Each structure stands twice: as structure tokens, then as C-alpha cells.
Amino acid sequence: MQIQQQADQIQQQADQASADEFFESVARLGASPVPGATYRGTTMPVSLICAAGHACSATPSSVHRGQEICDTCAGLGPVPA
């Protein structure tokens, strides 16, 4: 049981490091998470507000690959009225 607890603790630390890295990347891009947004793994979208103020979402893996976080800013989504 001790080994499993250690493995779980290591995984939790790795998950926290990944979440911290993601949110730091988002901040460098001028975006911010919406209130209550949580990191739930590299493939789960996180709700954000981009630097231009658009509501958007991005997966941590897409941010890591350098993809745009906002479809509207990237010219892929609807243009707000």
C-alpha cells in the first residue's frame, strides 16, 4: 500500500506541475482562465478569456503545441457583433 500511495503522490505532483505550466503559458499569451476554470488533464478544454476579451477554450496540449487559443482571433470562429 505504501508504494501505491507514493505513486499517487508523484502523479498528483506531476499533474500540478502540468497545470501550473499551462496557466503560466496562458498568462504569457495575455489570456486568463474564466472564474472557476480547472485543469483536468492535457486533452480536456479549459475555458479562457483571450487577450482580446473573447470567451474561448483550449486544451493544454494545443497550447503546448503553439496553437491559437481563440478561434475568433485566429479567424476560425464567428466574428462578434
Secondary structure, 3 states (H helix, E strand, C coil): CHHHHHHHHHHHHHHHHHHHHHHHHHHHCCCEECCCCCCCCCCCCEEEECCCCCEEEECHHHHHCCCCCCCCCCCCCCCCC
